[in-house]
Amino acid sequence: MPDVLVIVPTYNEIESLERLVGRLRQSVPTADVVVVDDNSPDGTGDLADRLAAADPHITVLHRPGKEGLGRAYLAGFAEALEHGYTFAVEIDADGSHDPDELPAMLELARDGADLVIGSRWVTGGAVRNWPWIRQAISRSGNAYSRWVLRSGIHDITAGFRVYRTSALRDIDFADVSSQGYCFQVELAWRLERTGHRIQEHPITFVERATGRSKMHVGIVAEALFRVTAWGVAATLKPRGSA
C-alpha cells in the first residue's frame, strides 16, 4: 500500500522545482511526489512532465489556470485519498522548506500525530533572510490567530506539513474556500477544534533565492477577515464541531 504522497503546488517555479524534487527523492526515497501545476506560463508544467517521465515516483496534475494554493492542495489531498496513501505532505516549491526535516516529521506522524507542522515559531525554529516586516507580519498574524481562535498552535500559518489522511477524511472540503495563509489556518484549526492530535516540529525557514514570492496584501486581508469571522462564530458553537 502506498504510504507518503508529497504535494508540490507550482506556479512559475521553473527555477526551483527540479532541485526541490531531487532533494525530496533523496530525503524520503520511498515517497511519491505529485506536482500540481496551475498552467505556469514559464514552462514549469513541462519541466514537471519531464521529471515524471524519468521517475515513476513522480506524477503531475495540470490545472487549467491559477486557482490558488488552497485549491491546489485540495486536488493533491484528493489524489492521496483516492490512492490510499497514509500521509499527505505539503511543501513549498520554492525551496524555503528543507526536505531533510521530512523524515523526522513523518516519524511524529507515525507515532500518532494527525497533523505535524514544520514550525518557525517554536523553540529551535528560525527564519533566515526575511526582512523584519515579513517576520512582524508572520508573528503578529500567528499571535492574532491564536488569540481569536483560542488555538494552541504556535505557527498556524505554516505551509510545511504532514497530514494523516484519515484525519483529512474528517474535514468537509466542500466547506473549505480560503486560500494562502488562511487555508493553512483553516485546516489546522478545524483539526484542532475536533480533537485531532497536532504536533509542531521546529524548522528553519529560508527565504526563496529565486523567483518571486506569491505573498500579497490580499492574502493578508483575507486571513484577517476570515480568522476574525471564525473566531466570532466559534463562540456560538460548541468545541468538537468543525
VOTOR-568331 format. One line per 2 residues: number of its first residue (from 1); their letters; for each residue x, y, z of N, C-alpha, C. Coordinates in steps of 0.001 Angstrom, whole numbers, plus 524288, in hexadecimal, padded with zeros to 5 digits. Example, Ala and Ser with C-alpha at 12.3 -4.5 7.8 and 13.67 -1.06 7.14 Angstrom:
<loros>
1> as> 83386 7E9C6 81E78 8300C 7EE6C 81E78 83390 7F31C 81E78  83232 7F736 81BA8 83566 7FBDC 81BE4 83264 8001E 81EBE .
</loros>
This chain:
<loros>
1> mp> 80356 7FB52 80000 80000 80000 80000 80376 804DA 80000  8023F 808DB 7FCE1 8056F 80DA1 7FCE0 8051C 81055 8022B .
3> dv> 80954 812F5 8039D 809BD 81519 808DD 809A3 81B0B 808EF  80D26 81D8B 8061C 80DCD 82333 80669 80D4C 825AC 80104 .
5> lv> 809F2 829A2 800A3 80984 82CBE 7FBE2 80AF7 8325A 7FD35  80EFA 83463 7FAA5 810AA 839C6 7FB68 80E2B 83D26 7F727 .
7> iv> 80B5C 84122 7F8BC 8088A 84483 7F516 80B9B 84994 7F468  80CE0 84AD0 7EF7E 80FFD 84F7A 7EE4C 80CD6 852F4 7EA96 .
9> pt> 80A2F 856EE 7EC91 8075D 85A8A 7E912 80B40 85E24 7E64A  80A4D 85F1A 7E145 80DE7 8627A 7DE64 80B00 86675 7DB0B .
11> yn> 80D50 86B1A 7DAE3 80BD6 86F1C 7D71A 810BA 8725F 7D632  812F6 871C3 7D19F 817D5 87477 7D039 81C39 87334 7D40D .
13> ei> 81D67 86E2D 7D48B 8219F 86C6B 7D7FA 825C3 86953 7D4F9  826A4 86AB8 7D00F 82A34 867B7 7CCC3 82FCC 867E3 7CECE .
15> es> 83136 86C15 7D18C 83694 86C9C 7D369 837C2 8693F 7D82F  833C6 867A8 7DB07 834B3 864E4 7DFF3 8328F 85F5A 7E022 .
17> le> 82F02 85DF6 7DC9A 82C32 858FC 7DD13 82FC7 85441 7DCCC  8333F 85413 7D8FD 83670 84F62 7D83D 839DD 84E4B 7DD03 .
19> rl> 83C26 85260 7DF2F 83F76 851A2 7E3C9 83C38 84FBE 7E865  837A5 85206 7E92B 83465 8505C 7ED88 832D6 84AA4 7ED07 .
21> vg> 8310C 84924 7E866 82F56 843BE 7E7A0 833E4 83FFF 7E877  8387A 84176 7E692 83D14 83E29 7E762 83E55 83D7B 7ED25 .
23> rl> 83DE2 841A8 7F02A 83EE9 8415C 7F5CA 83AC1 83E12 7F88D  835E5 83E88 7F6D8 831BC 83B52 7F919 832C2 83588 7F820 .
25> rq> 83456 8343B 7F364 83534 82EC3 7F20E 839CD 82C82 7F51F  83D9F 82FE0 7F67C 841FF 82E1B 7F9B0 84074 82D8F 7FF6D .
27> sv> 83D6D 83141 80165 83C15 83146 806F5 83830 82CFE 80862  8345E 82C1C 804F8 83067 82813 805EE 82FCE 824E5 800E4 .
29> pt> 83371 8215A 7FFDE 8338E 81E97 7FAD9 82EA5 81B6D 7F9A2  82BDD 819B0 7FDA8 82742 8166D 7FCB5 82251 819A2 7FBC5 .
31> ad> 8229B 81EBF 7FC89 81DFB 82210 7FBE3 81CE3 8230A 7F61F  817F0 823D7 7F4F2 8165C 825A3 7EFC7 8159E 82B8C 7EFF0 .
33> vv> 8164F 82E01 7EB7A 815D6 833AE 7EB06 811D7 834F2 7E6C5  80E2E 8386B 7E800 80AA0 83A59 7E3FC 80B5A 8403F 7E38A .
35> vv> 80C98 841FE 7DEDB 80D07 84791 7DDBF 807BA 84964 7DBB7  80591 84D57 7DE3F 80080 84F79 7DCA5 8018D 854CB 7DA34 .
37> dd> 80179 854EF 7D500 802F9 859BF 7D24A 7FE38 85C9D 7D027  7FE27 861BB 7D10A 7F9C5 86504 7CF5B 7FAD5 86791 7CA15 .
39> ns> 7FC66 86459 7C645 7FD57 8663F 7C0EE 8014E 86ABC 7C0F5  805BC 869C8 7C386 809C7 86DCA 7C3FE 80BAF 86F95 7BEA3 .
41> pd> 80B95 874A7 7BD9F 80D64 87697 7B880 81346 87627 7B7B6  8163B 87521 7BBE9 81BEC 874C6 7BB54 81DCB 86F50 7B9E7 .
43> gt> 81A31 86B93 7B93C 81BB5 8664D 7B7AF 81C8A 86285 7BC2E  81AF2 86401 7C0E9 81B94 86083 7C55F 818C9 85B50 7C485 .
45> gd> 81420 85B7E 7C230 81133 856AC 7C140 8140C 852FD 7BD90  81686 85522 7B988 81985 851DF 7B5E0 81E36 84F70 7B8A1 .
47> la> 820DB 8527E 7BBEA 8253B 8505B 7BEE6 8235E 84BF3 7C26E  81EF1 84CB7 7C501 81CCD 848A1 7C864 81BB3 843AC 7C551 .
49> dr> 819AA 84440 7C09C 818A7 83FAB 7BD4E 81DB7 83CC1 7BC08  821EC 83FA1 7BB15 826F2 83D1E 7B9F3 82901 83A3E 7BEBD .
51> la> 82864 83C9A 7C348 82A12 839FA 7C80E 826E9 83503 7C8F6  821D5 83551 7C7F0 81E6D 830C3 7C8B2 81FB9 82C66 7C4D3 .
53> aa> 82131 82DDC 7C018 82287 829EC 7BC25 8276A 826E7 7BDAA  82AC7 8295E 7C0C8 82FB5 826E9 7C250 82F6B 82420 7C78B .
55> dp> 82B1A 824BF 7CA60 82ABD 8228B 7CFA8 82521 820DA 7D0B5  8242F 81BC3 7D162 81ED7 819D8 7D23B 81C67 81B9D 7D760 .
57> hi> 81F92 81DBD 7DAF1 81D7B 81FA9 7DFE1 81B3E 8252E 7DF6C  81BA9 8278B 7DACE 819D9 82CE7 7DA08 81549 82CF8 7D639 .
59> tv> 81124 82FBE 7D793 80CC8 8309B 7D406 80B92 83673 7D3DE  80862 837F0 7D013 80722 83D75 7CF60 80140 83E0D 7CEAA .
61> lh> 7FF0E 841D4 7D166 7F9A1 84371 7D07F 7F9CA 848CF 7CDE4  7F79E 8492F 7C93C 7F76D 84E2B 7C674 7F1FC 85082 7C731 .
63> rp> 7F1DA 8553B 7C953 7ECDD 857F7 7C9DE 7EC94 85C47 7C5C0  7E7E4 85DDF 7C43D 7E751 8616B 7BFC6 7E950 866F1 7C0B9 .
65> gk> 7E9BA 86891 7C59D 7EB6D 86DE3 7C6AE 7ECA3 86E9B 7CC66  7EE1C 87348 7CDD4 7EF9E 87474 7D32E 7EAC1 874B6 7D69F .
67> eg> 7EA28 870CD 7DA06 7E58B 87068 7DD5B 7E6DB 8710A 7E323  7EBCD 871CF 7E46E 7ED37 872C8 7E9DA 7EF7D 86E14 7EC9B .
69> lg> 7F27B 86F38 7F0B5 7F532 86B31 7F3A4 7F175 86749 7F623  7ED4A 86940 7F86F 7E9A0 865CA 7FB10 7E755 861BB 7F76B .
71> ra> 7E59D 86372 7F2D5 7E355 85FCE 7EF12 7E75B 85BE6 7ED16  7EC37 85D9B 7EC9A 7F056 85A01 7EAF0 7F118 855AA 7EEFD .
73> yl> 7F134 8572E 7F3F1 7F1DD 85331 7F7F6 7ED18 84FA7 7F860  7E87C 851C7 7F7A7 7E3D5 84E6F 7F7C6 7E3FF 84A68 7F364 .
75> ag> 7E5F9 84BFA 7EED2 7E690 84841 7EA83 7EA81 84404 7EBF5  7EEC0 84597 7EE8D 7F297 841C0 7F04A 7F071 83E25 7F477 .
77> fa> 7ED77 84051 7F815 7EB08 83D0B 7FC1D 7E765 83900 7F9A2  7E482 83AA7 7F5B1 7E0F4 83708 7F30A 7E3F8 83275 7F0B1 .
79> ea> 7E88E 8339C 7EE79 7EBE5 82F6F 7EC5E 7ED9D 82BC5 7F0BB  7EF4B 82DF2 7F51F 7F124 82AB9 7F972 7ECD0 82731 7FB87 .
81> le> 7E825 8295B 7FBFA 7E3BE 8264F 7FDF8 7E208 8222B 7FA0C  7E1D2 8239A 7F51F 7E009 81FEA 7F120 7E3A6 81B36 7F0A5 .
83> hg> 7E8BA 81C2C 7F14E 7EC84 817FD 7F062 7EE7D 81568 7F569  7EC08 816AE 7F9C9 7ED0A 813C3 7FE89 7F20C 81508 80170 .
85> yt> 7F429 819AE 800C7 7F8D3 81B27 803B1 7F779 81BDF 8097E  7FB49 81ADE 80CCF 7FA86 81B92 8126E 7FB8A 82135 81411 .
87> fa> 7FF4B 823BC 81171 800BE 82914 812CE 800F6 82C7B 80DED  7FF43 83167 80E8D 7FF9A 83549 80A61 802E9 839CB 80C62 .
89> ve> 806C0 83B51 80951 80A78 83F52 80AF3 809B1 84447 807B6  809B5 848BB 80A65 809CE 84DD0 807CB 80F5C 84FF4 8080B .
91> id> 81153 851FB 803AF 81674 85477 803A7 8168F 8588F 7FF57  81923 85CF9 80054 8198B 86116 7FC69 81D5E 85F82 7F822 .
93> ad> 81C44 86133 7F35A 81F91 85FDD 7EEE7 8247A 86332 7EE9D  824B0 86766 7F195 828F1 86B2C 7F0F3 82DE4 869DC 7F3FD .
95> gs> 82DE9 8658B 7F6CC 83296 863FC 7F9AC 83309 86654 7FF15  82F17 86914 800E7 82F5E 86B7A 80612 82ECA 8677B 80A7B .
97> hd> 82C9E 862EB 80948 82C2A 85EB2 80D19 83048 85A92 80BF3  83305 858E2 80FF0 83745 8551A 80F4E 83522 84F87 80F57 .
99> pd> 83573 84CB4 80AFD 83376 8474D 80ADF 8362C 843B2 80EBF  83ADB 84524 8108E 83D8F 841D8 81456 83AB6 8419D 81992 .
101> el> 83712 8453B 81A86 833F2 84516 81F4C 82F61 8414B 81EE1  82E39 83F9A 81A25 82989 83C7B 81951 829AD 8372B 81C05 .
103> pa> 82E13 83450 81C12 82E0C 82F4E 81EE7 82C86 82FE0 8249C  82E7D 833F7 8274A 82D1B 834BC 82CC8 8275D 83614 82D62 .
105> ml> 82542 83926 829CB 81FB9 83A7D 82A04 81C56 835AC 8290B  81DED 8326F 8255F 81AFE 82DA2 8244F 81B26 829F0 828FD .
107> el> 81F89 829E1 82BC3 81FF3 8268B 8305A 81BFE 82836 83484  81B58 82D4E 8353F 81770 82F36 838EC 811F2 82D8C 8373C .
109> ar> 810F1 82DBA 8322B 80BD7 82C0F 8302B 80B12 82637 830F8  80F1F 8232E 83010 80EB1 81D86 830E1 80DE0 81C34 836A1 .
111> dg> 80FC4 81FB3 83A04 80F18 81ED3 83FA6 809AF 82070 84192  80667 8227E 83E0A 80101 8238B 83F8F 7FEE8 828F2 83E86 .
113> ad> 8022B 82C9D 83CDF 80030 831DB 83BC3 7FCCF 831CE 836D9  7F876 834A0 8370F 7F51B 83525 83275 7F709 8396D 82ED2 .
115> lv> 7F9B7 83D3D 830FD 7FC02 84180 82DFF 8012B 84307 83089  8054C 84314 82D63 80A66 844ED 82F29 80BAA 849DB 82C19 .
117> ig> 80CC0 84E18 82EE7 80DDC 8531D 82C79 8139F 85464 82D10  81639 85593 828BF 81B8A 8578A 828E5 81B5A 85D35 82AA5 .
119> sr> 81CEC 85E32 82F7D 81BD4 86333 831FD 820A2 866B2 83265  81FDF 86B9A 830E1 823F6 86F96 83165 82402 87206 836C3 .
121> wv> 81F9D 871F3 83976 81EEE 87514 83E2C 81E85 871DD 84325  82124 86D5F 84345 821CE 86A6F 84824 827A8 86A39 8494D .
123> tg> 82905 86890 84E10 82E82 86826 84F84 8316E 864AB 84BA8  835A9 866AC 84985 838A5 863D6 8459A 8375C 8655D 8400E .
125> ga> 832F4 86803 83F3F 8317F 869DF 83A12 83408 86F1B 838DD  8345F 8706E 833D9 836E7 87551 83250 8353F 876D5 82CD3 .
127> vr> 8365A 87BB8 82B7D 83574 87DC8 82638 83A75 8806A 8246C  83BF2 87F6B 81F8B 8409C 881E2 81D60 83F31 88528 8189B .
129> nw> 841CA 88992 8183A 84185 88D06 813A4 83C33 88F9B 812DC  83934 8900A 81705 8344A 892F3 816CA 83523 8987A 818C6 .
131> pw> 83302 89C63 81625 83321 8A1AE 81856 82FC1 8A1E4 81D3D  830DB 8A5B7 8208B 82E19 8A5FD 82589 82836 8A679 824D1 .
133> ir> 82678 8A900 82095 820DD 8A9B8 81FD6 81E28 8A484 81EE4  820BA 8A0FC 81BEE 81E65 89BD4 81B06 81E15 898C2 8201E .
135> qa> 8223B 89911 82342 82220 89657 82843 81DDE 8988B 82BCC  81D58 89DC4 82BC0 81960 8A039 82F09 813E6 89E90 82D67 .
137> is> 812F6 89E5C 8283C 80DD2 89CC3 8264A 80CA5 89723 827E5  81084 893AB 82745 80FAA 88E2F 82893 80ED3 88D70 82E71 .
139> rs> 81215 88FD8 83192 8118F 88F3F 8373B 80C60 8917C 83934  80B12 89624 83751 80638 89893 83927 80173 895A0 83720 .
141> gn> 801C0 893AA 83247 7FD69 890A5 83024 7FC77 88BA9 8332C  800AD 8890A 834A5 80021 8844A 837C2 7FE19 88585 83D36 .
143> ay> 8001A 889BA 83F8D 7FE4E 88B29 844CB 7F885 88C97 844BF  7F6E1 88F81 840C1 7F166 89108 84061 7EDEC 88C33 83F9F .
145> sr> 7EF9F 888A5 83C35 7EC8F 883E8 83B3B 7EC22 88096 84026  7F06D 88011 84306 7F04A 87D0F 847E3 7EC5F 87F65 84BB9 .
147> wv> 7EC65 8848D 84C0F 7E8FB 88731 84FCB 7E343 886CC 84E2D  7E218 8881C 84945 7DCB1 8883B 84777 7DA52 882C1 84749 .
149> lr> 7DD70 87EED 8459D 7DB72 8799A 844FA 7DC42 8763D 849D4  7DEB2 8787B 84DCA 7DFF0 8758F 85296 7E309 8709F 8513E .
151> sg> 7E6E6 87153 84DE6 7EA08 86CFB 84BF5 7EF0E 86C66 84F12  7F0E2 8679C 84F74 7F5E0 8669D 851F7 7FA56 865F8 84E24 .
153> ih> 7F954 866DE 8491B 7FD4A 86623 8450D 8007D 86B1E 8447C  805A0 86AB2 844CC 80901 86F49 84494 809B7 87159 83F03 .
155> di> 809F3 86DDA 83B29 80AC6 86F7B 835B9 80656 86D57 83260  801BE 86F8F 8332F 7FD05 86D82 830A3 7FCC9 86EF2 82ADB .
157> ta> 80017 872A2 82914 80033 87410 82389 8044F 87106 82078  8075B 86DC0 82316 80BB2 86B0A 8208E 809D8 86788 81C1B .
159> gf> 80D1D 86715 8180C 80BA0 86416 81370 80E8D 85F03 812AA  811CF 85D6C 81664 8149F 85873 81613 81208 854CB 819F2 .
161> rv> 80F32 850D5 817F1 80BCE 84DB5 81B51 80B8C 84804 81999  80A6A 844AB 81D61 8091A 83F33 81C5C 803B5 83E2D 81EAB .
163> yr> 80012 83CA2 81B5F 7FACB 83B3C 81D19 7FA1F 83553 81CEA  7F7BD 8332A 820E5 7F5D8 82DCB 82092 7F0D8 82DF4 81D53 .
165> ts> 7F084 82AC6 81945 7EC0C 82B26 815C0 7E6F0 829AB 81862  7E728 82676 81C6D 7E25D 8253C 81F3F 7E023 82A1E 821CE .
167> al> 7E396 82DC6 8235E 7E1BF 832B6 82596 7DF7A 83635 82155  7E1DC 83627 81CBD 7DFC1 8393B 81868 7DA3E 83789 81701 .
169> rd> 7D920 83286 8179E 7D3DA 8309A 81666 7CFC4 832E9 81A17  7D17C 834EA 81E88 7CDD9 8373E 82247 7CC8E 83CEB 82102 .
171> id> 7CF02 83F15 81CF4 7CE0C 8447C 81B63 7CA53 84493 816BA  7C663 847D4 81702 7C2D1 84883 8129C 7C539 84C8E 80EEC .
173> fa> 7C7E2 84AB0 80AE2 7CAA8 84E40 80765 7C701 851C6 8044B  7C223 8504C 803E9 7BE5D 8539F 8012E 7BDA3 858CD 80405 .
175> dv> 7BEBF 858D5 8090D 7BE2E 85D9F 80C28 7C327 860DB 80C5D  7C76E 85EE5 80A0D 7CC6E 861A8 80A3F 7CCE9 86519 8056D .
177> ss> 7CD26 86A32 8063B 7CD68 86DC7 801C8 7D1EE 8719D 80223  7D4E2 87178 80661 7D91A 8753C 80724 7DDFA 873A0 80420 .
179> qg> 7E197 8775B 8039C 7E661 87687 800A4 7EB0E 87858 803DC  7EFD2 8773B 801F0 7F487 87958 80437 7F51E 87830 809FF .
181> yc> 7F724 87C0A 80CF5 7F7BB 87B6E 81290 7F2A4 879A5 8150D  7EE65 87BD1 81329 7E957 87AD0 81588 7E7C2 87517 814EF .
183> fq> 7E926 872B5 81098 7E814 86D2C 80FCE 7EADE 869EF 813F2  7EFCD 86B45 814F5 7F2BD 86858 818DD 7F04C 868FE 81E44 .
185> ve> 7EEBB 86DBF 81F87 7EC2F 86EC0 8248B 7E735 86B83 82507  7E414 86B9E 820ED 7DEFF 86903 82127 7DF7F 8632E 82211 .
187> la> 7E2F6 8608E 81F1F 7E34D 85AE7 81FB4 7E57E 85956 82501  7E987 85C13 826CA 7EBBA 85AC3 82BEC 7E7BC 85BAD 83035 .
189> wr> 7E4EA 85FF8 82FE0 7E11C 86142 833EB 7DC96 85D63 833EA  7DAD8 85BC2 82F44 7D6A0 857EA 82F00 7D83C 852D9 831C0 .
191> le> 7DD05 8511A 830CE 7DECE 84C48 8334A 7DF8D 84D05 83927  7E1BB 85178 83AA9 7E26D 85285 8403F 7DD29 852BA 84304 .
193> rt> 7D973 8553D 84098 7D450 85603 842F7 7D157 850E3 843A0  7D270 84D25 8403F 7CFB7 84820 8408B 7D2E3 843FE 84372 .
195> gh> 7D6EC 845B5 8464D 7D9A7 84230 849D6 7DDF4 83EEC 84776  7DFB0 84022 842C4 7E3F5 83D3D 84067 7E92A 83ED3 842DA .
197> ri> 7ECD9 83B41 842B6 7F1F1 83C29 8452D 7F585 83F2D 8417A  7F76E 8439E 84340 7FABF 846FA 8400D 7FFEB 847D4 842DD .
199> qe> 80439 8472C 83FFC 80968 84823 8421D 80C5B 84BEB 83E91  80FDE 84EF6 840FB 81325 8528B 83E0F 818DD 850D1 83E67 .
201> hp> 81B66 850BD 839F1 820E5 84F38 83994 82404 853FB 837DE  82807 8558D 83ACB 82AE5 85A49 8395F 82DD7 859C0 8343A .
203> it> 82D5A 85DB7 830F5 83034 85DDC 82C02 832AE 8633C 82B5D  83670 8638E 827D3 8388E 8688F 8261F 8365E 869C3 820BF .
205> fv> 83366 86DE3 8206A 8310F 86F9E 81B7E 834E5 87359 818D9  83636 8723F 813F7 839F0 87574 81115 83722 87829 80C95 .
207> er> 8375E 87D45 80C5A 834CB 8802D 8082D 836C2 87E65 802D7  83342 87E0E 7FF26 83480 87C2A 7F9F2 83901 87F3F 7F792 .
209> at> 83C5F 87C7D 7F4B7 840D1 87F04 7F22B 83FA3 88070 7EC85  83BAE 87DEF 7EA35 83A48 87EF8 7E4C6 8346A 87FCC 7E456 .
211> gr> 832C4 88229 7E002 82D3A 882FB 7DF0F 82B07 88748 7E27A  825E0 887D4 7E244 82338 88BFB 7E524 81F62 889B8 7E90F .
213> sk> 81F17 88C24 7ED97 81B69 88A77 7F19B 815D4 88B44 7EFB3  8125D 887AA 7F153 80CD1 8881B 7EFF5 809C1 88B38 7F40D .
215> mh> 80C7F 88CED 7F82A 809ED 88FE5 7FC4E 8084B 8954A 7FA4F  80385 896E3 7FBA8 801C2 89C27 7FA5F 7FDCB 89DDE 7FE73 .
217> vg> 7FC68 8A2DE 7FE47 7F921 8A516 80268 7F3C1 8A280 8029E  7F1CF 8A09D 7FE2B 7ECB1 89E0F 7FE1D 7EC94 89922 8016E .
219> iv> 7F0EB 89636 8017D 7F126 89172 8049F 7F0DF 892CB 80A6D  7F3BC 896EC 80BF2 7F3A9 89895 81162 7EE34 89A7E 812EA .
221> ae> 7EBBB 89D83 80F74 7E682 89F8B 8109A 7E28A 89B25 81119  7E2E5 89741 80D94 7DF4E 892D0 80DE4 7DFEE 88FFA 81317 .
223> al> 7E4DB 88F19 814AC 7E5D9 88C53 81990 7E399 88F4E 81E35  7E470 89467 81E59 7E27A 89795 822B1 7DC8C 8974D 822FC .
225> fr> 7D9FB 897CC 81E88 7D444 897BA 81E6E 7D21E 89269 8200E  7D42F 88E4D 81DB0 7D20D 8891C 81EB2 7D32D 88740 82443 .
227> vt> 7D7E2 88824 82626 7D932 88676 82B71 7D5A6 88928 82F6C  7D4C4 88E2D 82E9F 7D146 89105 83224 7CBC7 88EB9 831F5 .
229> aw> 7C9DD 88D9F 82D40 7C49A 88B60 82CAC 7C443 88607 82F3B  7C845 882C5 82E7D 7C841 87D96 830EF 7C847 87E07 836D9 .
231> gv> 7CB58 881AD 838E0 7CB9B 88252 83E7E 7C660 883DE 840C7  7C3AA 8876C 83E2A 7BE82 88915 83FF8 7BAA7 88488 83FB6 .
233> aa> 7BAC7 881AF 83B4B 7B72B 87D4C 83AAE 7B837 87906 83EAF  7BD35 8784C 8400D 7BE91 87421 843B3 7BC4E 87502 84918 .
235> tl> 7BB78 879DF 84A7D 7B928 87AFB 84F96 7B376 8793D 84FD1  7B131 8785E 84B3C 7ABB2 876C4 84B04 7AB0C 870EA 84A2C .
237> kp> 7AF81 86E1B 84959 7AF42 86881 84862 7B277 865A8 84C78  7B0C7 8610A 84E07 7B3C9 85E06 851E3 7B8CF 85BE7 84F86 .
239> rg> 7BCFA 85BAB 852AF 7C1C5 85941 850F4 7C0E5 85379 84FD3  7C345 85193 84BA7 7C264 84C2A 84A10 7BF69 84BDD 84505 .
241> sa> 7BD46 8505A 84339 7BAB5 85088 83E28 7BE1E 85389 83A63  7BE70 851A8 83571 7C1D9 85412 83196 7BF74 858F7 82F79 .
</loros>
